[in-house]
Amino acid sequence: MWVCIGHSHAQALALAAALNGVALDTINFWLSGEPWLRDEAETRLRPDLAQRIAQGRLVLSVLGGSAHTVLGQVEHPRPFDFVLPSEPDLPVDARRELVPAEAVRAKLTEMAMEFLQNLPVLLRYATGPVIQMEPPPPVADADRIAPHVPWGFFPGQPRVIAPKWLRYKLWRMHSEVIATVCARHGIGYSRVPAGARDAEGFLDPHYDADGSHANGSYGALVLDALRRAA
């Protein structure tokens, strides 16, 4: 049996496992209640969840994974753009406020570490490998996103979806931040399956659930790639 643990991106894997008869124990923190026990000495996983982790032959982590959408899915009050150092030829809109890439990276790191700081905790309980899953890329079409945005969480911001290339670059940089943390702790990092992306690198609409998350068909691609790599 495999175990999937983390936040909302777990849903795509859970759906895929149910439809394809894969033994996957899914621990979705939004449904399980507070998972962490913290004191001055350390952070621990709740005992019932720790027991489930220990039973997994493989642990798939989807801790966090949404910092890029929180930061830049909705248009900022001061529209910005940046040059992504790892892909400097991607489009940049010079009409927007250009900010240093390292400032963007620092903000994404700050947001992501709220969740990624707990990755090493999983290693203490896992009896098999721990693999962090790369978040799915953004979908290009803003019309697929807008109906699902919880606009109340973005007070003072225009009810407008940010440009697609800004959203893409934020996703790429967020993925780089996650990969760096994983490498630091010796945790595997599973990239988005190539077949899930369109010609420009965005999420193929066939694998989109709600503009922010992938669907069960995407989850099936991920699980199949993991099975073949095992």
MDAnalysis code that builds the backbone (N, CA, C; Angstrom):
import MDAnalysis as mda
import numpy as np

u = mda.Universe.empty(690, n_residues=230, atom_resindex=np.repeat(np.arange(230), 3), trajectory=True)
u.add_TopologyAttr("name", ["N", "CA", "C"] * 230)
u.add_TopologyAttr("resid", np.arange(1, 231))
u.add_TopologyAttr("resname", ["MET", "TRP", "VAL", "CYS", "ILE", "GLY", "HIS", "SER", "HIS", "ALA", "GLN", "ALA", "LEU", "ALA", "LEU", "ALA", "ALA", "ALA", "LEU", "ASN", "GLY", "VAL", "ALA", "LEU", "ASP", "THR", "ILE", "ASN", "PHE", "TRP", "LEU", "SER", "GLY", "GLU", "PRO", "TRP", "LEU", "ARG", "ASP", "GLU", "ALA", "GLU", "THR", "ARG", "LEU", "ARG", "PRO", "ASP", "LEU", "ALA", "GLN", "ARG", "ILE", "ALA", "GLN", "GLY", "ARG", "LEU", "VAL", "LEU", "SER", "VAL", "LEU", "GLY", "GLY", "SER", "ALA", "HIS", "THR", "VAL", "LEU", "GLY", "GLN", "VAL", "GLU", "HIS", "PRO", "ARG", "PRO", "PHE", "ASP", "PHE", "VAL", "LEU", "PRO", "SER", "GLU", "PRO", "ASP", "LEU", "PRO", "VAL", "ASP", "ALA", "ARG", "ARG", "GLU", "LEU", "VAL", "PRO", "ALA", "GLU", "ALA", "VAL", "ARG", "ALA", "LYS", "LEU", "THR", "GLU", "MET", "ALA", "MET", "GLU", "PHE", "LEU", "GLN", "ASN", "LEU", "PRO", "VAL", "LEU", "LEU", "ARG", "TYR", "ALA", "THR", "GLY", "PRO", "VAL", "ILE", "GLN", "MET", "GLU", "PRO", "PRO", "PRO", "PRO", "VAL", "ALA", "ASP", "ALA", "ASP", "ARG", "ILE", "ALA", "PRO", "HIS", "VAL", "PRO", "TRP", "GLY", "PHE", "PHE", "PRO", "GLY", "GLN", "PRO", "ARG", "VAL", "ILE", "ALA", "PRO", "LYS", "TRP", "LEU", "ARG", "TYR", "LYS", "LEU", "TRP", "ARG", "MET", "HIS", "SER", "GLU", "VAL", "ILE", "ALA", "THR", "VAL", "CYS", "ALA", "ARG", "HIS", "GLY", "ILE", "GLY", "TYR", "SER", "ARG", "VAL", "PRO", "ALA", "GLY", "ALA", "ARG", "ASP", "ALA", "GLU", "GLY", "PHE", "LEU", "ASP", "PRO", "HIS", "TYR", "ASP", "ALA", "ASP", "GLY", "SER", "HIS", "ALA", "ASN", "GLY", "SER", "TYR", "GLY", "ALA", "LEU", "VAL", "LEU", "ASP", "ALA", "LEU", "ARG", "ARG", "ALA", "ALA"])
u.atoms.positions = np.array([
    [0.833, -1.198, 0.000],
    [0.000, 0.000, 0.000],
    [0.873, 1.256, 0.000],
    [0.415, 2.273, -0.744],
    [1.048, 3.571, -0.733],
    [0.229, 4.515, 0.136],
    [0.890, 5.568, 0.610],
    [0.212, 6.591, 1.402],
    [0.441, 7.941, 0.740],
    [-0.621, 8.721, 0.636],
    [-0.529, 10.087, 0.145],
    [-0.925, 11.010, 1.286],
    [-0.087, 11.992, 1.582],
    [-0.349, 12.856, 2.727],
    [-0.099, 14.319, 2.364],
    [-1.002, 15.185, 2.789],
    [-0.806, 16.599, 2.540],
    [-2.103, 17.350, 2.351],
    [-2.088, 18.278, 1.413],
    [-3.202, 19.213, 1.279],
    [-4.043, 18.928, 0.031],
    [-4.625, 19.953, -0.576],
    [-5.706, 19.751, -1.539],
    [-5.311, 18.999, -2.804],
    [-4.036, 19.007, -3.195],
    [-3.645, 18.275, -4.402],
    [-3.738, 16.756, -4.200],
    [-3.979, 16.332, -2.976],
    [-4.181, 14.898, -2.718],
    [-5.437, 14.371, -3.395],
    [-6.404, 15.259, -3.643],
    [-7.690, 14.806, -4.165],
    [-7.559, 14.129, -5.525],
    [-6.710, 14.664, -6.405],
    [-6.542, 14.073, -7.731],
    [-6.004, 12.646, -7.630],
    [-5.061, 12.415, -6.717],
    [-4.495, 11.084, -6.546],
    [-5.516, 10.145, -5.908],
    [-6.288, 10.656, -4.954],
    [-7.302, 9.823, -4.309],
    [-8.362, 9.378, -5.314],
    [-8.805, 10.290, -6.175],
    [-9.790, 9.935, -7.196],
    [-9.236, 8.888, -8.152],
    [-7.992, 9.100, -8.579],
    [-7.376, 8.160, -9.517],
    [-7.231, 6.778, -8.893],
    [-6.827, 6.727, -7.643],
    [-6.652, 5.438, -6.969],
    [-7.976, 4.703, -6.857],
    [-9.034, 5.427, -6.519],
    [-10.345, 4.798, -6.375],
    [-10.852, 4.254, -7.706],
    [-10.613, 4.987, -8.785],
    [-11.109, 4.573, -10.097],
    [-10.290, 3.451, -10.706],
    [-9.031, 3.333, -10.300],
    [-8.129, 2.363, -10.925],
    [-7.718, 1.228, -10.003],
    [-8.362, 1.113, -8.857],
    [-8.088, 0.000, -7.957],
    [-6.700, 0.008, -7.358],
    [-6.145, 1.215, -7.131],
    [-4.819, 1.338, -6.528],
    [-4.979, 1.462, -5.016],
    [-4.202, 0.688, -4.278],
    [-4.264, 0.751, -2.809],
    [-3.513, 1.983, -2.337],
    [-4.243, 3.069, -2.098],
    [-3.655, 4.337, -1.685],
    [-4.419, 4.860, -0.479],
    [-3.741, 4.979, 0.632],
    [-4.335, 5.558, 1.835],
    [-4.074, 7.061, 1.786],
    [-5.126, 7.862, 1.619],
    [-4.986, 9.297, 1.445],
    [-5.305, 10.036, 2.733],
    [-4.349, 10.842, 3.181],
    [-4.523, 11.676, 4.374],
    [-4.553, 13.122, 3.902],
    [-5.748, 13.672, 3.784],
    [-5.936, 15.049, 3.348],
    [-6.092, 15.924, 4.585],
    [-5.132, 16.790, 4.818],
    [-5.125, 17.586, 6.046],
    [-6.348, 18.493, 6.168],
    [-6.962, 18.864, 5.047],
    [-8.149, 19.703, 5.128],
    [-9.340, 18.922, 5.665],
    [-9.236, 17.596, 5.673],
    [-10.332, 16.746, 6.147],
    [-9.989, 16.017, 7.436],
    [-8.710, 15.871, 7.731],
    [-8.284, 15.027, 8.854],
    [-8.207, 15.760, 10.182],
    [-8.309, 17.083, 10.166],
    [-8.068, 17.836, 11.392],
    [-6.590, 18.137, 11.549],
    [-6.235, 18.915, 12.575],
    [-4.849, 19.324, 12.798],
    [-3.933, 18.108, 12.905],
    [-2.952, 17.986, 11.985],
    [-2.103, 16.790, 11.982],
    [-0.876, 16.881, 12.874],
    [-0.469, 18.094, 13.246],
    [0.819, 18.287, 13.902],
    [0.664, 18.525, 15.401],
    [1.574, 17.944, 16.156],
    [1.682, 18.192, 17.588],
    [3.003, 18.926, 17.802],
    [2.940, 20.122, 18.344],
    [4.135, 20.962, 18.446],
    [4.410, 21.319, 19.900],
    [5.695, 21.299, 20.257],
    [6.127, 21.853, 21.532],
    [7.462, 22.552, 21.295],
    [8.084, 23.010, 22.352],
    [9.321, 23.773, 22.178],
    [10.450, 22.924, 21.607],
    [10.384, 21.620, 21.798],
    [11.481, 20.748, 21.369],
    [11.353, 20.297, 19.919],
    [10.126, 19.966, 19.486],
    [9.990, 19.383, 18.153],
    [8.545, 19.444, 17.669],
    [8.402, 19.136, 16.386],
    [7.093, 18.949, 15.779],
    [6.915, 17.469, 15.497],
    [5.773, 16.928, 15.903],
    [5.475, 15.509, 15.688],
    [4.176, 15.371, 14.913],
    [4.037, 14.246, 14.250],
    [2.792, 13.928, 13.564],
    [1.850, 13.242, 14.544],
    [0.584, 13.541, 14.448],
    [-0.410, 12.930, 15.331],
    [-0.269, 11.404, 15.286],
    [-0.330, 10.723, 16.414],
    [-0.028, 9.280, 16.452],
    [-0.821, 8.435, 15.462],
    [-2.116, 8.700, 15.303],
    [-2.900, 7.883, 14.369],
    [-2.424, 8.064, 12.933],
    [-2.011, 9.296, 12.577],
    [-1.500, 9.544, 11.235],
    [-0.094, 8.978, 11.071],
    [0.707, 9.061, 12.117],
    [2.053, 8.487, 12.068],
    [1.987, 6.983, 11.822],
    [1.013, 6.323, 12.421],
    [0.866, 4.873, 12.229],
    [0.519, 4.554, 10.785],
    [-0.334, 5.372, 10.188],
    [-0.700, 5.147, 8.784],
    [0.496, 5.385, 7.858],
    [1.298, 6.419, 8.167],
    [2.499, 6.679, 7.375],
    [3.444, 5.482, 7.430],
    [3.626, 4.922, 8.604],
    [4.570, 3.814, 8.787],
    [4.159, 2.576, 8.009],
    [2.882, 2.459, 7.666],
    [2.397, 1.288, 6.945],
    [2.554, 1.420, 5.430],
    [2.982, 2.595, 4.958],
    [3.096, 2.806, 3.526],
    [4.413, 2.305, 2.957],
    [4.331, 1.552, 1.889],
    [5.543, 1.117, 1.182],
    [6.207, 2.301, 0.479],
    [5.375, 3.288, 0.120],
    [5.843, 4.520, -0.499],
    [4.965, 5.644, 0.044],
    [5.582, 6.773, 0.400],
    [4.838, 7.919, 0.924],
    [4.910, 9.051, -0.094],
    [3.752, 9.461, -0.588],
    [3.652, 10.551, -1.545],
    [3.214, 11.802, -0.795],
    [4.056, 12.820, -0.783],
    [3.744, 14.056, -0.078],
    [3.191, 15.103, -1.034],
    [2.086, 15.693, -0.624],
    [1.543, 16.859, -1.322],
    [1.378, 17.992, -0.304],
    [2.375, 18.124, 0.573],
    [2.365, 19.229, 1.524],
    [2.416, 20.547, 0.759],
    [1.520, 21.461, 1.103],
    [1.522, 22.755, 0.435],
    [1.185, 22.619, -1.042],
    [1.946, 23.323, -1.878],
    [1.762, 23.203, -3.322],
    [0.946, 24.314, -3.956],
    [0.522, 25.308, -3.167],
    [-0.345, 26.346, -3.730],
    [0.192, 27.767, -3.550],
    [1.424, 27.913, -3.128],
    [1.957, 29.258, -2.887],
    [1.906, 30.120, -4.141],
    [2.174, 29.526, -5.293],
    [2.176, 30.306, -6.531],
    [0.785, 30.816, -6.889],
    [-0.249, 30.039, -6.565],
    [-1.604, 30.499, -6.860],
    [-2.039, 31.586, -5.883],
    [-1.642, 31.445, -4.631],
    [-1.988, 32.464, -3.639],
    [-1.317, 33.791, -3.993],
    [-0.065, 33.721, -4.418],
    [0.686, 34.938, -4.712],
    [0.253, 35.587, -6.014],
    [-0.078, 34.783, -7.026],
    [-0.226, 35.404, -8.334],
    [-1.302, 34.880, -9.249],
    [-2.256, 34.097, -8.748],
    [-3.338, 33.674, -9.641],
    [-4.277, 34.841, -9.942],
    [-4.528, 35.668, -8.916],
    [-5.384, 36.845, -9.057],
    [-4.503, 38.074, -9.254],
    [-4.940, 38.975, -10.108],
    [-4.162, 40.182, -10.393],
    [-3.869, 40.957, -9.115],
    [-2.608, 41.358, -8.964],
    [-2.179, 42.123, -7.799],
    [-2.613, 43.582, -7.949],
    [-2.869, 44.295, -6.841],
    [-3.207, 45.716, -6.959],
    [-2.128, 46.527, -7.680],
    [-0.863, 46.092, -7.556],
    [0.224, 46.694, -8.330],
    [0.730, 45.629, -9.301],
    [0.147, 45.574, -10.510],
    [0.504, 44.516, -11.458],
    [2.013, 44.435, -11.670],
    [2.547, 43.222, -11.539],
    [3.997, 43.053, -11.624],
    [4.348, 41.928, -12.592],
    [5.614, 41.875, -12.922],
    [6.159, 40.784, -13.719],
    [7.622, 40.626, -13.320],
    [8.251, 39.553, -13.794],
    [9.659, 39.326, -13.479],
    [10.259, 38.405, -14.525],
    [11.580, 38.399, -14.590],
    [12.307, 37.492, -15.480],
    [12.658, 36.245, -14.685],
    [12.244, 35.094, -15.172],
    [12.553, 33.834, -14.510],
    [13.969, 33.413, -14.899],
    [14.915, 33.389, -13.967],
    [16.310, 33.103, -14.329],
    [16.501, 31.771, -15.051],
    [15.747, 30.765, -14.680],
    [15.925, 29.449, -15.302],
    [15.325, 29.372, -16.702],
    [14.433, 30.306, -17.057],
    [13.843, 30.361, -18.398],
    [13.702, 31.835, -18.795],
    [14.829, 32.516, -19.015],
    [14.806, 33.975, -19.218],
    [14.121, 34.433, -20.494],
    [13.872, 33.515, -21.421],
    [13.255, 33.916, -22.689],
    [11.733, 33.899, -22.641],
    [11.148, 33.517, -21.511],
    [9.693, 33.553, -21.401],
    [9.211, 35.002, -21.480],
    [7.993, 35.219, -21.966],
    [7.496, 36.599, -22.133],
    [7.495, 37.390, -20.831],
    [7.857, 38.662, -20.949],
    [7.821, 39.623, -19.841],
    [7.082, 40.859, -20.343],
    [6.107, 41.298, -19.574],
    [5.318, 42.466, -19.951],
    [5.954, 43.710, -19.315],
    [6.643, 44.486, -20.116],
    [7.371, 45.655, -19.625],
    [6.440, 46.771, -19.176],
    [5.140, 46.663, -19.477],
    [4.193, 47.681, -19.023],
    [3.860, 47.505, -17.543],
    [4.206, 46.339, -16.999],
    [3.940, 46.058, -15.599],
    [5.184, 46.393, -14.768],
    [5.011, 46.519, -13.470],
    [6.158, 46.793, -12.596],
    [7.071, 45.571, -12.566],
    [8.313, 45.747, -12.995],
    [9.260, 44.642, -13.008],
    [9.943, 44.551, -11.643],
    [9.895, 43.393, -11.049],
    [10.489, 43.204, -9.722],
    [11.617, 42.179, -9.834],
    [12.596, 42.250, -8.951],
    [13.712, 41.300, -9.014],
    [13.237, 39.863, -8.782],
    [13.792, 38.951, -9.547],
    [13.410, 37.551, -9.406],
    [13.677, 37.036, -7.998],
    [14.753, 37.482, -7.383],
    [15.079, 36.984, -6.051],
    [14.071, 37.462, -5.007],
    [13.459, 38.617, -5.245],
    [12.404, 39.068, -4.338],
    [11.185, 38.163, -4.455],
    [10.879, 37.760, -5.677],
    [9.755, 36.832, -5.890],
    [10.076, 35.478, -5.250],
    [11.303, 35.000, -5.468],
    [11.707, 33.725, -4.891],
    [11.633, 33.763, -3.355],
    [12.074, 34.872, -2.781],
    [12.056, 34.986, -1.322],
    [10.630, 34.926, -0.795],
    [9.703, 35.574, -1.482],
    [8.307, 35.558, -1.035],
    [7.710, 34.164, -1.189],
    [7.969, 33.507, -2.306],
    [7.456, 32.155, -2.504],
    [8.044, 31.190, -1.469],
    [9.317, 31.372, -1.165],
    [9.959, 30.523, -0.165],
    [9.320, 30.722, 1.199],
    [9.101, 31.965, 1.559],
    [8.453, 32.270, 2.838],
    [7.084, 31.597, 2.920],
    [6.309, 31.687, 1.852],
    [4.962, 31.113, 1.849],
    [5.011, 29.583, 1.853],
    [5.915, 29.014, 1.059],
    [5.989, 27.562, 0.949],
    [6.507, 26.903, 2.216],
    [7.428, 27.573, 2.908],
    [8.046, 26.950, 4.074],
    [7.083, 26.749, 5.232],
    [5.969, 27.459, 5.237],
    [4.943, 27.191, 6.241],
    [4.574, 25.706, 6.231],
    [4.627, 25.087, 5.046],
    [4.270, 23.683, 4.883],
    [5.499, 22.788, 4.732],
    [6.465, 23.246, 3.924],
    [7.618, 22.396, 3.617],
    [8.517, 22.169, 4.820],
    [8.443, 23.028, 5.833],
    [9.252, 22.803, 7.031],
    [8.903, 21.482, 7.712],
    [7.743, 20.941, 7.387],
    [7.315, 19.681, 7.999],
    [7.714, 18.451, 7.188],
    [8.321, 18.660, 6.020],
    [8.743, 17.507, 5.224],
    [9.688, 16.570, 5.990],
    [10.714, 17.096, 6.687],
    [11.608, 16.185, 7.418],
    [10.887, 15.375, 8.497],
    [9.770, 15.897, 9.003],
    [9.024, 15.158, 10.023],
    [8.508, 13.848, 9.444],
    [8.080, 13.879, 8.181],
    [7.570, 12.650, 7.553],
    [8.640, 11.570, 7.510],
    [9.892, 11.985, 7.318],
    [10.981, 11.007, 7.234],
    [11.124, 10.204, 8.528],
    [10.764, 10.806, 9.640],
    [10.913, 10.119, 10.922],
    [9.952, 8.943, 11.065],
    [8.849, 9.007, 10.343],
    [7.814, 7.984, 10.505],
    [7.749, 7.007, 9.329],
    [8.228, 7.426, 8.168],
    [8.125, 6.588, 6.974],
    [9.077, 5.403, 7.045],
    [8.600, 4.249, 6.640],
    [9.444, 3.055, 6.555],
    [9.908, 2.809, 5.121],
    [9.327, 3.553, 4.176],
    [9.734, 3.483, 2.776],
    [10.118, 4.856, 2.283],
    [10.395, 5.001, 0.988],
    [10.786, 6.293, 0.439],
    [9.681, 7.335, 0.581],
    [10.095, 8.591, 0.725],
    [9.174, 9.728, 0.716],
    [9.439, 10.523, -0.561],
    [8.379, 10.775, -1.326],
    [8.499, 11.522, -2.577],
    [7.533, 12.694, -2.543],
    [8.059, 13.886, -2.757],
    [7.219, 15.078, -2.851],
    [6.736, 15.220, -4.286],
    [5.450, 15.480, -4.459],
    [4.881, 15.627, -5.790],
    [4.925, 17.092, -6.231],
    [5.416, 17.335, -7.444],
    [5.379, 18.687, -7.994],
    [3.929, 19.111, -8.193],
    [3.561, 20.339, -7.826],
    [2.195, 20.797, -8.082],
    [1.910, 20.822, -9.579],
    [0.673, 20.595, -9.981],
    [0.357, 20.691, -11.409],
    [0.540, 22.111, -11.907],
    [0.902, 22.286, -13.177],
    [1.077, 23.640, -13.718],
    [-0.264, 24.350, -13.827],
    [-0.243, 25.662, -13.982],
    [-1.508, 26.381, -14.155],
    [-2.127, 26.085, -15.512],
    [-3.427, 26.209, -15.576],
    [-4.118, 26.133, -16.858],
    [-4.041, 27.512, -17.499],
    [-3.906, 27.574, -18.812],
    [-3.687, 28.861, -19.482],
    [-4.938, 29.732, -19.505],
    [-6.079, 29.136, -19.724],
    [-7.318, 29.868, -19.965],
    [-7.888, 30.449, -18.669],
    [-7.906, 31.772, -18.565],
    [-8.428, 32.434, -17.367],
    [-9.899, 32.122, -17.137],
    [-10.640, 31.847, -18.199],
    [-12.070, 31.563, -18.063],
    [-12.332, 30.253, -17.328],
    [-11.350, 29.373, -17.290],
    [-11.507, 28.133, -16.540],
    [-11.253, 28.350, -15.046],
    [-10.593, 29.453, -14.723],
    [-10.198, 29.733, -13.349],
    [-11.218, 30.603, -12.619],
    [-11.623, 31.684, -13.274],
    [-12.413, 32.736, -12.621],
    [-13.656, 32.233, -11.881],
    [-14.440, 31.289, -12.430],
    [-15.661, 30.873, -11.726],
    [-15.398, 30.172, -10.396],
    [-14.170, 29.711, -10.166],
    [-13.866, 28.914, -8.975],
    [-13.052, 29.676, -7.930],
    [-12.682, 30.911, -8.221],
    [-11.839, 31.663, -7.290],
    [-12.657, 32.094, -6.067],
    [-12.161, 31.809, -4.862],
    [-12.829, 32.325, -3.654],
    [-12.453, 33.784, -3.461],
    [-13.145, 34.664, -4.162],
    [-12.736, 36.061, -4.235],
    [-12.651, 36.728, -2.867],
    [-13.407, 36.232, -1.898],
    [-13.352, 36.812, -0.561],
    [-11.995, 36.713, 0.096],
    [-11.149, 35.775, -0.384],
    [-9.804, 35.637, 0.162],
    [-8.824, 36.635, -0.444],
    [-9.298, 37.454, -1.386],
    [-8.420, 38.410, -2.062],
    [-8.989, 39.824, -1.942],
    [-9.196, 40.296, -0.713],
    [-9.766, 41.631, -0.536],
    [-8.832, 42.710, -1.074],
    [-9.430, 43.688, -1.727],
    [-8.638, 44.791, -2.259],
    [-7.965, 44.500, -3.575],
    [-8.124, 43.282, -4.098],
    [-7.520, 42.946, -5.381],
    [-8.587, 42.925, -6.475],
    [-8.213, 43.312, -7.685],
    [-9.182, 43.297, -8.785],
    [-9.714, 41.880, -9.021],
    [-10.955, 41.780, -9.412],
    [-11.526, 40.464, -9.720],
    [-11.141, 40.082, -11.146],
    [-9.837, 39.935, -11.315],
    [-9.245, 39.641, -12.616],
    [-8.183, 38.569, -12.417],
    [-8.145, 37.598, -13.311],
    [-7.104, 36.568, -13.262],
    [-5.820, 37.135, -13.852],
    [-4.707, 36.882, -13.211],
    [-3.417, 37.387, -13.671],
    [-3.050, 36.768, -15.027],
    [-2.188, 37.438, -15.796],
    [-1.781, 36.922, -17.112],
    [-1.170, 35.524, -17.018],
    [-1.364, 34.757, -18.054],
    [-0.970, 33.345, -18.002],
    [0.530, 33.160, -17.818],
    [1.364, 34.017, -18.453],
    [2.798, 33.779, -18.345],
    [3.338, 34.160, -16.979],
    [2.713, 35.128, -16.319],
    [3.094, 35.416, -14.940],
    [2.747, 34.216, -14.063],
    [1.562, 33.661, -14.240],
    [1.158, 32.500, -13.442],
    [2.085, 31.311, -13.704],
    [2.473, 31.143, -14.955],
    [3.378, 30.035, -15.296],
    [4.733, 30.212, -14.630],
    [5.275, 31.426, -14.690],
    [6.598, 31.666, -14.103],
    [6.572, 31.504, -12.589],
    [5.503, 31.923, -11.959],
    [5.385, 31.726, -10.512],
    [5.339, 30.232, -10.180],
    [4.626, 29.462, -10.995],
    [4.587, 28.006, -10.781],
    [5.984, 27.410, -10.927],
    [6.705, 27.804, -11.979],
    [8.038, 27.249, -12.201],
    [8.961, 27.596, -11.024],
    [8.910, 28.851, -10.586],
    [9.795, 29.241, -9.489],
    [9.402, 28.533, -8.193],
    [8.114, 28.397, -7.945],
    [7.664, 27.662, -6.757],
    [8.153, 26.217, -6.807],
    [8.094, 25.606, -7.967],
    [8.589, 24.237, -8.120],
    [10.085, 24.155, -7.818],
    [10.826, 25.170, -8.231],
    [12.259, 25.200, -7.945],
    [12.512, 25.302, -6.446],
    [11.702, 26.110, -5.767],
    [11.825, 26.234, -4.312],
    [11.581, 24.881, -3.641],
    [10.538, 24.189, -4.066],
    [10.219, 22.884, -3.471],
    [11.339, 21.889, -3.737],
    [11.838, 21.865, -4.978],
    [12.906, 20.924, -5.333],
    [14.158, 21.163, -4.503],
    [14.449, 22.420, -4.215],
    [15.627, 22.755, -3.406],
    [15.481, 22.212, -1.989],
    [14.309, 22.375, -1.411],
    [14.058, 21.866, -0.059],
    [14.154, 20.343, -0.039],
    [13.591, 19.697, -1.044],
    [13.645, 18.232, -1.114],
    [15.087, 17.735, -1.207],
    [15.892, 18.385, -2.047],
    [17.291, 17.985, -2.194],
    [18.049, 18.144, -0.886],
    [17.718, 19.185, -0.140],
    [18.385, 19.440, 1.140],
    [18.154, 18.302, 2.127],
    [16.989, 17.673, 2.046],
    [16.631, 16.635, 3.010],
    [16.676, 15.223, 2.419],
    [17.147, 15.090, 1.196],
    [17.239, 13.773, 0.586],
    [15.892, 13.159, 0.255],
    [14.933, 13.992, -0.094],
    [13.585, 13.544, -0.433],
    [13.418, 13.599, -1.946],
    [12.845, 12.562, -2.522],
    [12.621, 12.533, -3.958],
    [11.617, 13.582, -4.392],
    [11.702, 13.973, -5.668],
    [10.785, 14.986, -6.204],
    [10.259, 14.485, -7.539],
    [8.962, 14.238, -7.607],
    [8.339, 13.693, -8.807],
    [7.751, 14.816, -9.639],
    [8.264, 14.985, -10.848],
    [7.825, 16.067, -11.727],
    [6.481, 15.746, -12.380],
    [5.828, 16.781, -12.877],
    [4.567, 16.633, -13.592],
    [4.785, 15.742, -14.816],
    [3.915, 14.757, -15.034],
    [4.066, 13.913, -16.231],
    [4.010, 14.761, -17.503],
    [4.913, 14.483, -18.430],
    [4.996, 15.292, -19.652],
    [3.678, 15.314, -20.409],
    [2.963, 14.212, -20.418],
    [1.714, 14.129, -21.172],
    [0.594, 14.976, -20.618],
    [0.779, 15.559, -19.439],
    [-0.274, 16.376, -18.826],
    [-0.180, 17.838, -19.234],
    [0.863, 18.218, -19.978],
    [1.085, 19.622, -20.324],
    [0.838, 19.863, -21.803],
    [0.362, 21.070, -22.125],
    [0.144, 21.407, -23.520],
    [1.457, 21.861, -24.162],
    [1.384, 22.340, -25.396],
    [2.596, 22.675, -26.146],
    [3.388, 23.806, -25.497],
    [2.720, 24.674, -24.749],
    [3.410, 25.788, -24.089],
    [3.857, 25.451, -22.666],
    [3.436, 24.298, -22.161],
    [3.839, 23.893, -20.821],
    [2.764, 24.032, -19.761],
    [1.615, 24.583, -20.141],
    [0.511, 24.720, -19.192],
    [-0.211, 23.379, -19.037],
    [-1.055, 23.295, -18.016],
    [-1.838, 22.091, -17.815],
    [-2.819, 21.921, -18.966],
    [-2.803, 20.749, -19.579],
    [-3.771, 20.445, -20.630],
    [-5.174, 20.539, -20.027],
    [-6.109, 21.228, -20.676],
    [-7.452, 21.394, -20.106],
    [-8.154, 20.083, -19.767],
    [-7.778, 18.993, -20.455],
    [-8.397, 17.693, -20.154],
    [-8.070, 17.229, -18.730],
    [-7.034, 17.792, -18.138],
    [-6.610, 17.360, -16.798],
    [-6.903, 18.414, -15.728],
    [-7.675, 19.422, -16.095],
    [-8.012, 20.508, -15.167],
    [-9.298, 20.181, -14.410],
    [-9.293, 20.434, -13.094],
    [-10.493, 20.220, -12.290],
    [-11.244, 21.519, -12.046],
    [-10.541, 22.544, -11.573],
    [-11.230, 23.777, -11.198],
    [-10.366, 25.023, -11.412],
    [-9.397, 24.936, -12.283],
    [-8.525, 26.078, -12.534],
    [-7.352, 26.198, -11.583],
    [-7.414, 25.491, -10.452],
    [-6.325, 25.515, -9.469],
    [-5.797, 24.125, -9.156],
    [-6.601, 23.109, -9.419],
    [-6.243, 21.729, -9.107],
    [-6.451, 20.853, -10.339],
    [-5.729, 19.749, -10.367],
    [-5.894, 18.772, -11.439],
    [-6.984, 17.766, -11.062],
    [-7.411, 16.985, -12.053],
    [-8.503, 16.040, -11.830],
    [-7.991, 14.603, -11.682],
    [-8.925, 13.675, -11.595],
    [-8.556, 12.280, -11.403],
    [-7.788, 11.688, -12.577],
    [-8.051, 12.163, -13.791],
    [-7.299, 11.671, -14.952],
    [-5.831, 12.070, -14.842],
    [-5.593, 13.270, -14.338],
    [-4.218, 13.697, -14.083],
    [-3.596, 12.814, -13.004],
    [-4.343, 12.573, -11.953],
    [-3.846, 11.705, -10.882],
    [-3.456, 10.338, -11.402],
    [-4.235, 9.823, -12.372],
    [-3.922, 8.515, -12.948],
    [-2.585, 8.550, -13.689],
    [-2.299, 9.657, -14.381],
    [-1.000, 9.796, -15.051],
    [0.137, 9.766, -14.042],
    [-0.061, 10.461, -12.925],
    [0.971, 10.530, -11.894],
    [1.221, 9.152, -11.293],
    [0.146, 8.456, -10.929],
    [0.303, 7.136, -10.321],
    [0.936, 6.153, -11.299],
    [0.570, 6.241, -12.570],
    [1.150, 5.348, -13.572],
    [2.641, 5.614, -13.719],
    [3.028, 6.887, -13.744],
    [4.454, 7.228, -13.839],
    [5.237, 6.714, -12.634],
    [4.636, 6.795, -11.449],
    [5.301, 6.296, -10.257],
    [5.433, 4.772, -10.279],
    [4.399, 4.105, -10.738],
    [4.465, 2.629, -10.826],
    [5.567, 2.193, -11.784],
    [5.680, 2.897, -12.922],
    [6.698, 2.516, -13.904],
    [8.106, 2.813, -13.396],
    [8.229, 3.838, -12.542],
    [9.543, 4.204, -12.024],
    [9.961, 3.334, -10.833],
    [8.997, 2.672, -10.228],
    [9.294, 1.888, -9.000],
    [10.166, 0.676, -9.328],
])
